[in-house]
């Protein structure tokens, strides 16, 4: 019976056509063209020298051509690990860090440390204990950088960063907490279940992802802003997660994004927010030599994102497929007779990012993307309502205002000399959804940290460039940056965690432990 069905199908369609329809697509679904040569490799451990009889208990070398040492002193004499009563190395809190615990003379010392690729070191020390007779402990614990005077560590907890960060102590603790939180959110699966269009199957290789303890990762897109935080000081783990993500793109033109009970669901490629991360990495010297090696992957994803987003009418028919994020969050499929201005802007920005990537490696594909950006600029006027002076979605040919009207400013798409930039900044300032600490998509969704991080970056750029909008941009930048940082700091003090959204009353919304909230690190240390 089964044989007869097969012969009947083959006879009706022809063998080749049968293969084209029923065999080749399922084969392609399990073929991932970039996986073999773009896997994340383990980096060697940072240069840490354990103390011997003549050195401190820990010695970090290659720190700005100096040495950072952790000392234990007993009446002025430096002790080594062989002198202490007991010591142990715990599971590192990060790929590029570790934990040392030792005991001596009724004192317990715990050192958690992160060593960043730029050779800076963050140390969290906890010193506890006292002599049985209640007298002060005669041990002294200190950290020395080069020939500088040692910093004596008191009883209790202390955070020290080398090189030092010139921030108020309250904010220093906040940004260190934010960075440590996201650094310790790296996870790895040795095998991953994949839900495809035709079959479900297992990939048997390490897959890295960013998911804090207790936080449910619903989409790979949700990692974008956490990776922006991680990338500021660390490249190895950032690339591990990035490569794992982009390696879910298969020959069928599908890619992983949504997560269903721990399994990655493949769907048609539409990943515009991925290129907001790439845009961030392009401005970071840590990734200068790494991004060119990913150009083939990113070209493949960008090309499919472009083609899957644009309808038969070209750039005036741009639609979400309903399986990915925009800058405001998850986007449902765009209704019939409508064109998404947000996605249109993201495609324009993606074109600039890919063009810049190809130009850096001398790839002629940069010309294609340069032309696409020109086409984007030429089509902007189709989304402009000249009567009310705003951009917006196209709905049955009419331009409708909404949150998307502010996307050109959020993404920094306009030049500082643009005639419409000042108008758009005024529109943003006058929008009832623009609060002192950021722009909210709606009262229900509140102020999203990631969206407003992009906005603050753009406002900073415009405030530094001479033009008719410079002063207004500077005012909006100062207000938004300081207020958003204060809201996150207040929430962190109360909850000891991070959130991705806040309501108009500055109360946290959504899942606790959201990696997006760690962008306060970028806001306070870089913007």
N, C-alpha and C positions, 0 to 999 in steps of 0.2 A: 504493500500500500504506500509506504513512504517512498520506495523507489519509483513507483508510478507517478507520484506527485512531483518528484525531482525531474523525471524525464519530461513530464508535461510542461513544467516551468521552463526547463532548458530549451525545449522545442519551440515554445511560444516566444521566448525572448532571445534565443541564441546564447551560446555559451559565453561569449565575451560580454554581452549585455548583462547576463546573469551575474557575472563576476563584478562588473562595474556597479551593479545595484545592490547585490546581496553579500558579496565577499570582500571587496576592496575597502568600502567604508568601515566595516568592523575591524579590519586589519589596521587601517590607519589610526583608528581610535586608540589603539594600544602602542602606537609608534610616536615617541617623543624625540624629535630630531636633535635637540640640543643637550639632551641628558648626558650623553657619553663624555663630552668634553667641557661641560660647564658645571660639573659637580663641585660642591664646596669641599675644600681640602682642609685638613686640620693643620693649624699653624703651630709651630713649636712654642713651648712655654716661654714666657718673658724671662728676662735675665735676672733671676733671684738667686742670691748666694746665701745658703744657710750658714749661720754663725759657727765658727770653730773656736779654738782656744784663744785666738788673738782678735776675733772680730765680734761685732754685736750679734744678737740672735737672728736678725734679718738685715740683709744689705741689698738695696736696690741699686743696680748700676745703670749707666747710660741715662741718667736723669740730667738733661741739660749739661752734659759733660761733668757733672758732679756725682756725688754718691749720697743717697738717702739711707740713713742707718737707724735701726731701732735698738736702743741700748737698755740694758738692765744694770743699774749700778748698786753696789753694796759698799757703803762708806767710801764712795769715789772710785771703786774698782769695777771695771766693766766685766760682767759675767757673760759666759757663753752658754749655749744650750747644754753642754756637758756639765755645767755647774748647777743647773736648776734641778729641782726634785723630780719633775715629770713634765713632759711636753708631748703634744700630739697635733697632727695636721688633719683638719676636718675637710669635708667636701667643699670645694671652692664655691663661693656664691656667684662666681662668674667664670667664663672661659678664660679670661685673662686676669685672674686674681686668685685669692686663696684665703685660708683661715688658719691661724696658729694659736693654740692655747697652751699656756705653761703655768706651773705652780712653783712658788718659792716662798718660804718663810711665811706661810699662812696667807699668802696673797695669790689671787687668781688673775691672770692677764689674758684677755682675748683680743686678738688682732684680726680684723677683717680688712682686706685690702683689694683694691682694683687698680690695675696698671693699664693706663690708656696708651694707644698707639703713638701719641705725641710725647710719650715718656713722662707724662704727668701721673702722679699717684694720689689716690684717695685712701686714707686710712681711717677706719672706725675702731677706736680702742675702748675697751671696757676694763677697768681696773677695780677689783673688789677684794675685800678681806682685811683682817687686822690680827694683831698678836693676841694670844689667849689672855694676857694680862691687861689688855685694853690700851697699851701704850702705842704711840704712833709707829707705823711700820718704818723700818730703817731703809727700805728699798726705795730707789728713785727710778722712774721710768721716763725715758725721754726719746725724742726724735731729733736727729741732726741732719741738716742739708749742707754737705760740703764742709767748709770751715766755719759756718755760722754757729752762733750760740745755740745750745740744745733747747728744744721746747719741752718743758717738763709736763708730763701728763698727770692730771689730778685723779683722785678717786672718782669713779663714775664713768660716764661716757663722754668721749671727745671725738670730733670729726676734724681731720687735718687734710688739707689739699696742698700738693706741691706740683707745679708752682702755685703760689697762693692766689686766691681769687679775691679781687677787691670789691666785695659786696657787703652790705650790712649783715651782721651775724644771723639775724632771723631769716633773711633770704638765702644766705649761704647754706644754712641747714636745710631749707626747703629745696633748693636746686640739687644739693647732694642727695637728698631723699628721693627726688624725682628721677635722677639719673640712676641711682642704685636700684630703684624699683623697676625701671624698664630693662636695665642690664640683667637683672635676675629673673626676667620673664621669658628668657630664651628657653625653648623646649625642643626636643628632638624625638622623632618617631623612627624606629628602625624599619618599619614597613607601614604603608598607608593604603587604606581601602579607597578605591576610586569608583564613583558611580558614573558610568558613561551613558551615551545615548543608546547603545546597542547591548553592552555587557557591563557587569560589575567585575572588577579585577583588583589585584594587589600589586603595588609597586614595592619591590624589596630593596630599598636603599634609604639612607638617612634623609629625612625631611625635617628641616628646621622651621620653626614658626614662633611668633611672639604672642604669648598668652599668659598673663599674670595668674597667679594662684587664685582660684575662686571666680575668675572672669571667664565667661563663655564666649569663645571666638565664633561668630556666626558666619563671617566672610573673610577671605584673605585680604580683601580691600580694607578691612578694619585695622590692619597692621600699619597702614601708611604713616600715620602721624606718630605712632610710637617709634617707628624706624627713623623718623626725622630726628627725634630726640637722641636715640642711640647713635646715630651717625655723626653727631657733633664731635664725639671723642673716640669713637670705636668703629673700625672698618671691618674687621674679620667677621664678627657676629652679624653685622648689618648685611654683609654680602652673603653669608650663609642663608639667612632668611630670604633675601631677595632672589638668590639663585634657585632656591627651593620653590619659590612662588612662580617665577617665570618659566621654570622647567615643567610646569603642569600644562603647557601649551603643546598640543599634539598635531600630527600631520593633517588631521581632519579639519583643523582650524577651530578647535575647541580648546578651552582653558579652564582650569579650576578657579572657583571663587567661593560659591556658597558651600557651607559645611552642614552635613546632615548626620547627626549622631556620630561625629568623629570622622565621617567619610567625606572626601572632597568630591563635589559634584562638578562634572564638566559641562560647559555650556558654550555657545557661540562667543568668540572673543569680543569683548567690549570692556576695555580696562583703561579708561582715560585718567583716573586718579593715580594709577601707577606712575604716570609720567610727571605728576606733581612731585613724587618722591625723587625721580631721576633728575628733575629740575633742581631740587635741593642739593643732591649729590654733586651736580656739575659745578656748584659754587664752593665745594669743599675739597681742599687740596689732598685730603686722605684718599680720595677716589680718582684722582687724576689719571693714574696708570691702570685703574681697574675697569672703568666704564667702557673703554674701547673694545675690550674683550667680550663685552655683552652686546655689542652693536647688532649682531646677527639676530639674536633673540628679540631684542627690542624693536628692530625693524619689522620682524615677522608679526609681533603683537600689535605694533602701531598700524601696519598696513591692514590687518584684519579689523582692528578697531575702527579705522576710517571707513572701510567698505561696508561693515556691518551697521554703521551709524547713519549712513547717507542713503536716501531713497532715490527714486527715479528723477525727481525734480532737482537733485543736487543739494547744495548747501542751504536751500530754503525748505528742505524736508529732512530734518535731522531728528532721529528718534532713539530713545532709550529702549533696549530690549527687555528690561525688567529683571536683570540678573546681576546688576553691579551698582556701585556707589557713585554719587556725584560729590561735589564739595559740601553739600548740605546733608548728606546721608544717603541711605538707600533710595534708589529711584525706580518707581513703577514704570511699566511700559508706557510710552507716550501715546496718547489717544489719536485716533484717526483725525485727519485734517488739522493736525497741530505739528509744530516744529519747536524743539527745545532749544532755547537760547543759551541755557547753561551748558548743555552738551556741545552746542556750536562753538562756544568760547573755549571749552576744554579741548576740542579738536584743533582749534587755532593755536592754542598754547602748546599742545602736543607737537604740532608741526614745527614750531620754533625749537623745541627741545631736541627732536630727532635731527633736524637740520644742523644744529650746533654739534650734536654727537658725531654726525658723519663728517662735518667740516674738520673736526679735530683729528680725524684719522685719514683725511684726504679722500673720502669715499664720494664718488660722483652722485650717489643717491641724495646728497644734500640739495642738489638742484631740484629734484622732484618735490622735496618737502618745502623748499623755498617758494616754489610756485604755488603750492597748496596754501601756504601762509598768505601769499599775495591774493589768492582767490578768496580766502577768509576775509581779509581786510576789505576787498572790493564788495563783499556781500553784506558787511556790517550794516550798511544803510537800509537794507531790507527789514531789519529788526528794529528800526528807529521810528518812534512816534514823534514827528516833528511838532505836532500841535501841543503835546504835553511834555515834550523834551525828556523822553526816557527810552531806554531799550526794553525789550521784553520778548516773551514767547510769541510765535506766530500761531494764532488760533483762527482758523478759517480766513486766512490772509490778513487779519487785523493784528496789530501789536498790542499785547496785554501786559500791563505792568505787574510786578510781583517781586519776590526775593531775587529771582534771576536777573532783574534789572541792574543789580549791583555787581554782577559777576565780572565785568571788565575792570572794575576797580579792585575787587578782591584778588584777581589774578595778575593785576598790573599790566594789562594788555595795551593800554593807551600810552602814548608818549607824553612827556611832561609839557610839550608845546601844543598838545591836542586841544582844539576848540571846545570839545565836549567834556574834557576831564573836569574842569571846574564845575560845570553843570551837574555832572554825576556825583561829585563830592558833596555838592549842596543838596542833591536829592537824597543821598545817604544820610546826611546830617538831619534832614527834616523828616525822615521816615520814622513813624511812631515805633517801629521795631528796632530802631537803633538806640540802644541803651548806653549809659556811660561806660559799661565794661564790655560792650560788643554788640554785634548785630544778631538778632534772633530770627530764625526762620518763621516761627509762629510762637504764640504764648505756650502752646502745648509742648513744642519741641525745645524751646528755650535757646539760650546762647551756646552754640557749639564751639568748643575750644579750638578744634582744628581749623574750622572755617575762619575764625577770627585771628588765628595765628597767620594764615595766609594774608588776611586783610591788613594786619599790623605790619607785616613785611612789606607789602605794597605801599602802605602809607609812609613808612620810613623811607622807601626809595624816592617817592614823590617829594617828600619833605627835604630831601638832600639835593634835589635838582632845581635849578633856576627856572622859573616859569610862573605864569599867572595863578597857578594852584598851589604854589609852594607853602605859603603861610597857612592856608586852610588845611592842607595835608598835615602839616606839622602839628597843628592844634588837635586834630582828630587822632593823630598817632599818639601824642603824649597822653591824652585822656584815656584812650582805649588800652594802651599798654599798661599803664600804672593801675588802672582800675581792675583789669582782668587778672593781673598778677596778685592784686590784693584779695580778690574774691577766691582764687585758688588757694592762696596762703591761709585765709580764714577757714576755709573748708577743710584743708589738710590738718590744721591744728585741732579742729573739732573731731574729725573722723579718722585721723592717722592714715588717710588713703587719698586716692585721686579719682576724680570723676570727669566725664567727657562733656557734660552739659550742666547749665545752671539756669534756673528760672529768673524771672524779672526781680524777684526778691532775694536773689543771690543764694538760693538754696540749691543743693546738688540734685540732679535728676539722673535716673537710670542706674546702670550697673556700677557697683562699687569696684574700685581697682581698675578703672578704665585707663589703658595706656595713653590715651589722648591727653589726659590731664597733665602728663609729664612734660608737655610742651612748655610748661612754666620754666623749665630749665633753659630752653632756647630763648624764651622771651626775656628772661632776666640776665642771661649771660652773653647773648649775642645781639639782641635788638636794642 
